[in-house]
Amino acid sequence: MWIISFLCVLGMTMPPAFATGSVTLAWNPSTSPDITGYDVYYGVASGVYDNEISAGDNTNITISNLVEGVTYYFAATAHDDGQSPFSNEISYTVPLNPSNSLAILASPASFNGQFSFTVSGINGRLYVVEASADLTHWAPMMTNTAPFVFTANDMNQHGQQFYRAVLY
């Protein structure tokens, strides 16, 4: 009898660039003595697995090149001459990479009431420029596809203002 049960998500890593992430999965070994290996299936919809990776006879695997902000669903199978049913499913949402945001303090006295900055980020990805007076409460100001230039024209009306750009 084949039974595979995911133990947990062991670790998560975020490479410093390209907005990709990875996750390490581990599972209990099958109790069947004839198991020759394991396969892990995953996709972006529950129960729909568009990707398959062989783990060989290992009971853990790291899956890379996952897109930040996307939720992935994972299941595993064991095989000998046949293949087991899918294990229980687990999901994982790849966190947004904090290096894909920036914070800038703009002072109206030094900019004549106008301030601009370029959001280079990841070409073709949507970013939201947000403003805050206290670094706690952020208000969306503009959404655009990188790269783009954001300009605040009414700096004299707001006093000290912080800006950041985060992936949408």
Backbone as a chain_set.jsonl record, in Angstrom:
{"seq": "MWIISFLCVLGMTMPPAFATGSVTLAWNPSTSPDITGYDVYYGVASGVYDNEISAGDNTNITISNLVEGVTYYFAATAHDDGQSPFSNEISYTVPLNPSNSLAILASPASFNGQFSFTVSGINGRLYVVEASADLTHWAPMMTNTAPFVFTANDMNQHGQQFYRAVLY", "coords": {"N": [[0.839, -1.178, 0.0], [0.572, 2.143, -0.859], [1.373, 5.082, 0.736], [1.693, 8.432, 1.093], [2.613, 11.237, 2.869], [2.837, 14.63, 3.209], [5.233, 16.191, 5.24], [6.009, 18.849, 5.996], [6.616, 22.269, 5.058], [9.851, 22.816, 4.66], [11.78, 24.858, 4.251], [12.219, 28.164, 2.967], [13.417, 30.063, 0.341], [14.61, 33.073, -1.084], [15.922, 34.14, -3.964], [18.128, 36.901, -4.721], [17.376, 38.408, -6.972], [15.352, 38.801, -9.947], [12.807, 38.104, -9.114], [12.046, 35.518, -8.303], [11.33, 32.549, -6.467], [11.918, 29.845, -4.161], [11.063, 26.648, -2.775], [11.361, 24.215, -0.227], [10.339, 20.948, 0.081], [9.228, 18.211, 2.114], [8.557, 14.775, 2.88], [6.97, 11.904, 4.429], [8.494, 8.72, 4.126], [7.294, 6.104, 1.977], [5.631, 3.201, 3.215], [5.782, 0.893, 1.832], [7.891, -1.747, 0.726], [8.821, -1.908, -1.883], [9.177, 0.488, -3.202], [10.536, 2.631, -5.606], [10.994, 5.266, -6.075], [10.029, 8.792, -5.969], [7.683, 11.238, -7.11], [7.013, 14.672, -7.525], [4.324, 16.823, -7.908], [3.061, 19.911, -9.157], [1.195, 23.011, -9.333], [-0.686, 26.018, -10.169], [-3.3, 25.976, -9.43], [-5.592, 24.426, -7.247], [-5.426, 20.946, -7.149], [-4.789, 20.801, -9.825], [-2.14, 19.977, -11.594], [0.408, 21.108, -13.314], [3.072, 20.712, -13.554], [5.8, 18.447, -13.117], [8.188, 16.849, -11.11], [10.861, 14.682, -10.654], [11.89, 13.164, -7.683], [13.627, 11.181, -7.303], [14.891, 8.694, -5.15], [14.755, 10.199, -2.913], [13.321, 11.831, -0.025], [12.724, 14.468, 0.041], [12.709, 17.626, -1.609], [13.821, 20.473, -3.441], [12.15, 23.044, -4.996], [12.547, 25.322, -7.522], [12.484, 28.604, -9.106], [9.953, 29.752, -8.741], [7.237, 32.017, -8.942], [7.052, 35.114, -7.339], [4.518, 36.044, -5.024], [2.623, 34.324, -6.017], [0.424, 31.577, -5.462], [1.137, 28.217, -5.003], [0.309, 24.764, -5.493], [0.912, 21.561, -4.181], [1.56, 18.061, -4.575], [2.488, 14.648, -3.979], [3.701, 11.533, -5.356], [4.369, 8.011, -5.047], [6.386, 5.48, -6.584], [6.716, 2.198, -8.022], [6.443, -0.471, -9.831], [4.153, 0.624, -10.663], [2.122, 3.511, -10.026], [1.441, 5.455, -7.16], [-1.589, 6.831, -5.685], [-2.204, 10.418, -5.543], [-0.624, 12.253, -2.902], [-1.72, 13.913, 0.144], [-2.621, 17.315, -0.441], [-0.637, 20.268, -0.362], [-0.269, 23.814, 0.053], [1.504, 26.762, -0.971], [2.414, 30.091, -0.766], [4.47, 32.171, -2.506], [6.519, 34.516, -1.033], [6.565, 38.104, -1.457], [9.412, 39.682, -2.668], [11.277, 41.649, -0.594], [13.295, 43.301, -1.571], [12.326, 44.259, -3.875], [11.014, 46.57, -3.459], [11.062, 50.053, -2.651], [11.982, 52.746, -0.538], [11.618, 56.2, -0.115], [12.517, 59.325, 1.149], [11.115, 62.423, 0.808], [11.615, 65.854, 0.84], [9.844, 68.826, 0.824], [11.043, 71.384, 0.843], [13.522, 71.142, -0.369], [12.957, 70.466, -2.955], [11.36, 72.222, -4.362], [8.609, 71.764, -4.193], [8.148, 69.655, -5.896], [8.815, 66.28, -6.75], [10.575, 63.547, -8.103], [11.025, 60.121, -9.039], [12.532, 57.17, -10.432], [11.092, 54.073, -11.129], [12.512, 51.163, -11.511], [12.674, 48.33, -11.129], [11.294, 45.163, -12.056], [11.176, 44.628, -15.379], [8.165, 45.101, -17.155], [6.508, 44.251, -15.09], [3.836, 45.079, -12.829], [3.813, 47.858, -10.642], [3.011, 49.526, -7.59], [3.01, 52.794, -6.557], [3.293, 54.147, -3.431], [2.404, 56.435, -0.792], [3.351, 57.892, 2.36], [3.051, 59.514, 5.51], [3.976, 58.681, 7.892], [5.255, 56.215, 7.778], [3.743, 54.055, 8.449], [1.035, 54.049, 7.691], [-0.003, 53.653, 4.48], [-0.769, 55.068, 1.334], [-2.094, 54.404, -1.851], [-0.745, 55.837, -4.794], [-0.181, 55.687, -7.515], [-0.308, 53.325, -10.168], [1.674, 51.397, -12.267], [3.474, 49.986, -15.092], [6.703, 48.706, -14.868], [9.672, 49.817, -16.52], [9.168, 53.096, -15.041], [8.551, 56.622, -14.433], [7.808, 58.319, -11.512], [6.145, 61.195, -10.398], [5.654, 63.52, -7.9], [3.681, 66.241, -7.465], [2.618, 67.972, -5.58], [4.056, 68.489, -3.222], [4.493, 70.563, -1.334], [2.099, 70.821, -0.025], [1.876, 68.658, 1.642], [3.938, 68.431, 3.511], [6.534, 66.614, 5.165], [7.088, 63.622, 3.423], [6.96, 60.171, 2.679], [7.873, 57.816, 0.202], [7.226, 54.803, -1.62], [7.716, 52.012, -3.789], [5.995, 49.16, -4.66], [5.622, 45.746, -5.664], [2.744, 44.966, -7.526]], "CA": [[0.0, 0.0, 0.0], [1.331, 3.386, -0.954], [0.85, 6.227, 1.464], [2.659, 9.524, 1.21], [2.056, 12.372, 3.579], [3.796, 15.714, 3.361], [5.52, 16.566, 6.618], [5.955, 20.29, 6.193], [7.49, 23.066, 4.212], [11.057, 22.926, 5.477], [12.456, 26.132, 4.145], [11.876, 29.011, 1.847], [14.5, 30.962, 0.014], [14.318, 34.049, -2.116], [17.108, 34.67, -4.591], [18.086, 38.344, -4.625], [16.924, 39.096, -8.175], [14.47, 38.133, -10.894], [11.501, 37.855, -8.506], [11.715, 34.103, -8.236], [11.546, 31.961, -5.158], [11.984, 28.39, -4.129], [10.527, 26.05, -1.562], [11.827, 22.854, 0.015], [9.267, 20.101, 0.582], [9.655, 16.915, 2.64], [7.432, 13.882, 3.142], [7.275, 10.62, 5.043], [8.706, 7.677, 3.118], [6.245, 5.098, 1.865], [5.881, 1.986, 4.0], [5.944, -0.226, 0.902], [9.319, -2.039, 0.53], [9.16, -1.953, -3.306], [9.19, 1.84, -3.766], [11.781, 2.972, -6.306], [11.172, 6.713, -6.147], [8.917, 9.703, -5.716], [7.495, 12.362, -8.02], [6.262, 15.782, -6.952], [3.525, 17.535, -8.903], [2.603, 21.202, -8.645], [0.558, 23.947, -10.25], [-1.206, 27.226, -9.535], [-4.7, 25.753, -9.055], [-5.728, 23.24, -6.422], [-5.756, 19.721, -7.871], [-4.354, 20.887, -11.233], [-0.684, 19.952, -11.504], [0.978, 21.265, -14.65], [4.513, 20.449, -13.488], [6.202, 17.214, -12.434], [9.624, 16.735, -10.856], [11.249, 13.43, -10.005], [12.751, 13.322, -6.514], [14.41, 9.961, -7.158], [14.491, 8.0, -3.923], [14.803, 11.174, -1.816], [12.034, 12.205, 0.571], [12.63, 15.922, 0.054], [13.109, 18.234, -2.873], [13.697, 21.924, -3.534], [11.593, 23.471, -6.277], [12.984, 26.698, -7.758], [11.867, 29.416, -10.171], [8.555, 30.041, -8.446], [6.973, 33.444, -9.088], [6.643, 35.712, -6.076], [3.128, 36.453, -4.934], [1.757, 33.288, -6.582], [0.206, 30.41, -4.619], [1.354, 26.933, -5.677], [-0.265, 23.594, -4.834], [1.843, 20.457, -4.348], [1.21, 16.703, -4.16], [3.55, 13.707, -4.343], [3.348, 10.134, -5.58], [5.448, 7.027, -4.964], [6.241, 4.522, -7.676], [7.533, 0.998, -8.207], [6.009, -0.827, -11.186], [3.008, 1.49, -10.922], [2.206, 4.796, -9.351], [0.463, 5.624, -6.092], [-2.445, 8.015, -5.797], [-1.575, 11.634, -5.029], [-0.619, 12.498, -1.458], [-2.49, 15.1, 0.497], [-2.115, 18.515, -1.114], [-0.272, 21.43, 0.442], [-0.114, 25.021, -0.763], [2.547, 27.681, -0.535], [2.442, 31.361, -1.488], [5.828, 32.705, -2.529], [6.457, 35.89, -0.532], [7.131, 39.159, -2.276], [10.794, 39.979, -2.328], [11.347, 43.025, -0.099], [14.227, 44.11, -2.339], [11.616, 44.814, -5.018], [10.355, 47.806, -3.075], [12.018, 51.065, -2.244], [11.393, 53.823, 0.247], [12.341, 57.444, -0.36], [12.025, 60.476, 1.892], [11.182, 63.645, 0.01], [11.362, 67.056, 1.613], [9.407, 69.834, -0.137], [11.93, 72.54, 0.807], [14.663, 70.926, -1.263], [12.532, 70.069, -4.293], [10.413, 73.195, -4.901], [7.266, 71.212, -4.252], [8.036, 68.558, -6.857], [9.796, 65.219, -6.52], [10.432, 62.442, -9.064], [11.966, 59.01, -8.992], [12.303, 56.123, -11.425], [10.876, 52.71, -10.646], [13.077, 50.279, -12.539], [12.127, 47.024, -10.797], [11.308, 44.073, -13.026], [10.512, 45.106, -16.593], [6.891, 44.494, -17.499], [5.695, 43.945, -13.899], [3.101, 46.215, -12.267], [4.205, 48.37, -9.333], [2.163, 50.563, -7.013], [3.719, 53.798, -5.781], [2.509, 54.49, -2.261], [2.937, 57.544, -0.007], [3.051, 57.834, 3.782], [3.643, 60.555, 6.341], [4.454, 58.093, 9.144], [5.813, 54.894, 7.476], [2.82, 53.034, 8.931], [-0.168, 54.092, 6.86], [0.413, 53.911, 3.099], [-1.868, 55.322, 0.4], [-1.667, 54.229, -3.245], [-0.704, 57.076, -5.567], [-0.09, 55.41, -8.946], [0.051, 51.964, -10.562], [2.221, 51.43, -13.619], [4.366, 48.894, -15.466], [8.113, 49.112, -14.821], [10.138, 50.988, -15.771], [8.415, 54.335, -15.209], [8.93, 57.719, -13.553], [6.725, 58.847, -10.687], [6.361, 62.583, -10.0], [4.717, 64.106, -6.937], [3.681, 67.677, -7.756], [2.04, 68.784, -4.513], [4.841, 68.227, -2.009], [4.365, 71.645, -0.358], [0.848, 70.662, 0.709], [1.91, 67.497, 2.515], [5.054, 68.394, 4.446], [7.397, 65.456, 4.968], [6.358, 62.524, 2.787], [7.751, 59.019, 2.288], [7.336, 57.12, -0.976], [7.78, 53.491, -1.915], [7.105, 51.299, -4.918], [5.916, 47.732, -4.342], [4.991, 44.945, -6.708], [1.28, 44.916, -7.458]], "C": [[0.877, 1.231, 0.0], [0.643, 4.474, -0.158], [1.97, 7.245, 1.572], [1.955, 10.672, 1.909], [3.129, 13.436, 3.698], [3.981, 16.026, 4.827], [5.322, 18.055, 6.822], [6.728, 20.973, 5.077], [8.71, 23.35, 5.07], [11.692, 24.3, 5.427], [12.017, 26.886, 2.921], [13.056, 29.917, 1.586], [14.056, 31.89, -1.081], [15.642, 34.497, -2.717], [17.012, 36.19, -4.652], [17.527, 39.051, -5.856], [15.954, 38.228, -8.95], [13.145, 37.698, -10.308], [11.103, 36.391, -8.549], [12.02, 33.595, -6.849], [11.654, 30.463, -5.281], [11.411, 27.921, -2.803], [11.094, 24.642, -1.448], [10.696, 22.077, 0.675], [9.853, 18.796, 1.096], [8.415, 16.083, 2.942], [7.918, 12.616, 3.806], [7.518, 9.591, 3.95], [7.533, 6.695, 3.11], [6.629, 3.876, 2.688], [6.053, 0.759, 3.115], [7.435, -0.48, 0.644], [9.756, -1.968, -0.932], [9.244, -0.573, -3.963], [10.554, 2.131, -4.38], [11.997, 4.475, -6.417], [9.881, 7.478, -5.924], [8.895, 10.777, -6.792], [6.674, 13.418, -7.292], [5.597, 16.527, -8.096], [3.111, 18.873, -8.308], [2.018, 22.056, -9.761], [-0.022, 25.105, -9.469], [-2.703, 27.139, -9.22], [-4.771, 24.445, -8.264], [-6.172, 22.046, -7.264], [-5.363, 19.714, -9.337], [-2.838, 21.041, -11.226], [-0.081, 19.948, -12.907], [2.455, 20.896, -14.704], [4.772, 19.181, -12.692], [7.718, 17.208, -12.299], [9.875, 15.407, -10.163], [12.184, 13.743, -8.841], [13.681, 12.124, -6.357], [13.942, 9.219, -5.924], [14.577, 8.907, -2.691], [13.406, 11.447, -1.287], [11.963, 13.712, 0.818], [13.126, 16.443, -1.277], [12.958, 19.745, -2.758], [13.207, 22.259, -4.935], [11.881, 24.958, -6.427], [12.168, 27.351, -8.862], [10.366, 29.586, -9.984], [8.364, 31.556, -8.453], [6.452, 34.01, -7.771], [5.209, 36.206, -6.15], [2.137, 35.42, -5.441], [1.637, 32.139, -5.589], [0.335, 29.156, -5.47], [0.762, 25.814, -4.826], [0.593, 22.387, -5.184], [1.221, 19.147, -3.885], [2.328, 15.786, -4.644], [2.953, 12.328, -4.607], [4.593, 9.286, -5.37], [5.271, 6.078, -6.141], [7.185, 3.34, -7.509], [7.229, 0.561, -9.631], [4.805, 0.016, -11.613], [3.202, 2.788, -10.185], [1.103, 4.897, -8.322], [-0.5, 6.76, -6.422], [-1.679, 9.232, -5.261], [-1.647, 11.662, -3.502], [-1.636, 13.593, -1.144], [-1.832, 16.312, -0.153], [-1.722, 19.555, -0.079], [-0.136, 22.618, -0.501], [0.951, 25.908, -0.139], [2.463, 28.924, -1.402], [3.841, 31.939, -1.372], [5.766, 34.16, -2.072], [7.049, 36.874, -1.533], [8.514, 39.478, -1.762], [10.89, 41.421, -1.85], [12.332, 43.884, -0.869], [13.574, 44.68, -3.585], [10.786, 46.031, -4.635], [11.428, 48.804, -2.67], [11.287, 52.106, -1.437], [12.262, 55.059, 0.089], [11.704, 58.532, 0.477], [12.197, 61.699, 1.016], [10.813, 64.825, 0.892], [10.997, 68.188, 0.648], [10.348, 71.026, -0.24], [13.049, 72.357, -0.206], [14.254, 70.604, -2.692], [11.54, 71.037, -4.925], [9.021, 72.615, -5.086], [7.091, 70.072, -5.227], [9.153, 67.545, -6.597], [9.521, 64.096, -7.502], [11.426, 61.344, -8.75], [11.555, 57.969, -10.018], [12.115, 54.793, -10.72], [11.37, 51.799, -11.754], [12.597, 48.853, -12.329], [12.321, 45.963, -11.857], [10.52, 44.546, -14.243], [9.227, 44.348, -16.853], [6.006, 44.145, -16.314], [5.032, 45.222, -13.378], [3.625, 46.556, -10.879], [3.201, 49.421, -8.895], [3.081, 51.508, -6.247], [2.781, 54.209, -4.656], [3.197, 55.62, -1.508], [2.499, 57.399, 1.444], [3.709, 59.006, 4.492], [4.304, 59.957, 7.58], [5.086, 56.703, 8.998], [4.95, 53.75, 8.014], [1.604, 52.927, 8.037], [0.231, 54.529, 5.448], [-0.81, 54.073, 2.206], [-1.358, 55.134, -1.03], [-1.762, 55.546, -4.014], [-0.779, 56.807, -7.07], [0.253, 53.936, -9.129], [0.524, 52.02, -12.0], [3.132, 50.228, -13.83], [5.799, 49.401, -15.526], [8.767, 48.932, -16.188], [9.25, 52.203, -16.039], [8.932, 55.362, -14.215], [7.689, 58.183, -12.817], [7.096, 60.265, -10.289], [5.261, 63.01, -9.05], [4.799, 65.612, -7.102], [3.239, 68.553, -6.597], [2.754, 68.589, -3.18], [4.659, 69.308, -0.946], [3.101, 71.511, 0.48], [0.923, 69.559, 1.757], [2.995, 67.529, 3.579], [5.938, 67.191, 4.144], [6.584, 64.278, 4.442], [7.342, 61.414, 2.421], [7.069, 58.363, 1.091], [7.981, 55.744, -1.074], [7.057, 52.949, -3.149], [7.157, 49.826, -4.582], [5.252, 47.0, -5.495], [3.496, 44.868, -6.473], [0.831, 43.473, -7.326]], "O": [[1.82, 1.333, 0.784], [-0.539, 4.751, -0.362], [3.053, 6.952, 2.08], [0.827, 11.025, 1.566], [4.21, 13.177, 4.228], [3.01, 16.115, 5.578], [4.57, 18.48, 7.699], [7.398, 20.331, 4.268], [8.618, 24.04, 6.085], [12.098, 24.84, 6.456], [11.507, 26.31, 1.961], [13.632, 30.478, 2.519], [13.221, 31.534, -1.912], [16.418, 35.174, -2.042], [15.903, 36.725, -4.636], [17.223, 40.241, -5.763], [15.765, 37.053, -8.633], [12.41, 36.967, -10.972], [9.943, 36.066, -8.804], [12.865, 34.144, -6.142], [11.5, 29.892, -6.361], [11.292, 28.685, -1.846], [11.285, 23.958, -2.454], [10.161, 22.495, 1.702], [10.863, 18.322, 0.575], [7.349, 16.629, 3.227], [9.102, 12.284, 3.764], [6.812, 9.59, 2.941], [6.871, 6.494, 4.128], [7.81, 3.559, 2.835], [6.431, -0.306, 3.603], [8.176, 0.465, 0.372], [10.957, -1.968, -1.203], [9.372, -0.491, -5.184], [11.591, 1.906, -3.756], [13.076, 4.914, -6.813], [8.81, 6.908, -5.72], [9.935, 11.176, -7.318], [5.756, 13.096, -6.538], [6.221, 16.821, -9.116], [2.842, 18.972, -7.111], [2.295, 21.861, -10.944], [0.127, 25.175, -8.249], [-3.304, 28.124, -8.791], [-4.083, 23.477, -8.588], [-7.16, 22.118, -7.996], [-5.583, 18.719, -10.027], [-2.315, 22.104, -10.893], [-0.063, 18.925, -13.591], [3.026, 20.781, -15.789], [4.071, 18.875, -11.728], [8.44, 17.521, -13.246], [9.188, 15.053, -9.206], [13.148, 14.493, -8.992], [14.441, 12.051, -5.391], [12.741, 9.119, -5.672], [14.483, 8.432, -1.559], [12.422, 11.311, -2.014], [11.233, 14.172, 1.696], [13.877, 15.768, -1.981], [12.071, 20.236, -2.06], [13.777, 21.813, -5.931], [11.51, 25.76, -5.569], [11.288, 26.735, -9.464], [9.603, 29.565, -10.95], [9.246, 32.293, -8.012], [5.532, 33.46, -7.165], [4.748, 36.708, -7.175], [0.929, 35.614, -5.311], [2.617, 31.763, -4.947], [-0.283, 29.047, -6.529], [0.719, 25.906, -3.599], [0.963, 22.202, -6.343], [0.451, 19.121, -2.925], [3.03, 16.106, -5.604], [1.858, 12.003, -4.147], [5.72, 9.767, -5.495], [4.162, 5.888, -6.639], [8.276, 3.45, -6.95], [7.727, 1.185, -10.568], [4.489, 0.1, -12.8], [4.311, 3.125, -9.769], [-0.03, 4.482, -8.566], [-0.252, 7.552, -7.331], [-0.643, 9.091, -4.611], [-2.597, 11.164, -2.898], [-2.311, 14.12, -2.028], [-0.623, 16.322, -0.383], [-2.382, 19.707, 0.949], [0.085, 22.451, -1.701], [1.253, 25.816, 1.051], [2.444, 28.83, -2.629], [4.338, 32.168, -0.269], [5.036, 34.958, -2.66], [7.91, 36.527, -2.341], [8.746, 39.534, -0.555], [10.612, 42.337, -2.623], [12.218, 45.109, -0.828], [14.179, 45.491, -4.286], [9.941, 46.473, -5.414], [12.564, 48.43, -2.381], [10.091, 52.323, -1.634], [13.489, 54.979, 0.149], [10.48, 58.652, 0.512], [13.295, 61.98, 0.537], [9.81, 64.789, 1.605], [11.771, 68.481, -0.262], [10.447, 71.631, -1.308], [13.477, 73.324, -0.836], [15.116, 70.479, -3.562], [10.929, 70.7, -5.939], [8.332, 72.953, -6.048], [5.98, 69.562, -5.375], [10.281, 67.912, -6.267], [8.367, 63.727, -7.717], [12.526, 61.601, -8.259], [10.395, 57.891, -10.421], [12.882, 54.433, -9.826], [10.737, 51.674, -12.802], [12.147, 48.22, -13.284], [13.38, 45.873, -12.479], [9.327, 44.832, -14.14], [9.189, 43.12, -16.786], [4.849, 43.774, -16.512], [5.6, 46.309, -13.477], [3.853, 45.676, -10.049], [2.614, 50.119, -9.722], [3.844, 51.072, -5.384], [1.627, 54.57, -4.89], [4.419, 55.759, -1.567], [1.431, 56.86, 1.733], [4.799, 59.437, 4.115], [5.094, 60.624, 8.248], [5.418, 56.077, 10.004], [5.387, 52.599, 8.029], [1.192, 51.827, 7.67], [0.738, 55.632, 5.249], [-1.77, 53.309, 2.308], [-0.298, 55.653, -1.379], [-2.745, 56.276, -3.892], [-1.363, 57.593, -7.817], [1.01, 53.365, -8.343], [-0.133, 52.613, -12.855], [3.512, 49.542, -12.881], [6.075, 50.415, -16.166], [8.443, 47.998, -16.92], [8.659, 52.332, -17.111], [9.655, 55.028, -13.277], [6.644, 58.414, -13.425], [8.231, 60.52, -9.888], [4.076, 62.877, -9.357], [5.86, 66.203, -6.904], [3.463, 69.763, -6.625], [2.114, 68.533, -2.13], [4.669, 68.993, 0.243], [3.042, 72.039, 1.591], [0.105, 69.533, 2.676], [2.963, 66.7, 4.488], [6.073, 66.796, 2.986], [5.512, 63.977, 4.965], [8.43, 61.686, 1.913], [5.842, 58.357, 0.985], [9.126, 55.546, -0.668], [5.952, 53.372, -3.491], [8.218, 49.292, -4.257], [4.425, 47.563, -6.212], [3.044, 44.721, -5.337], [-0.368, 43.204, -7.252]]}, "num_chains": 1, "name": "protein.A"}
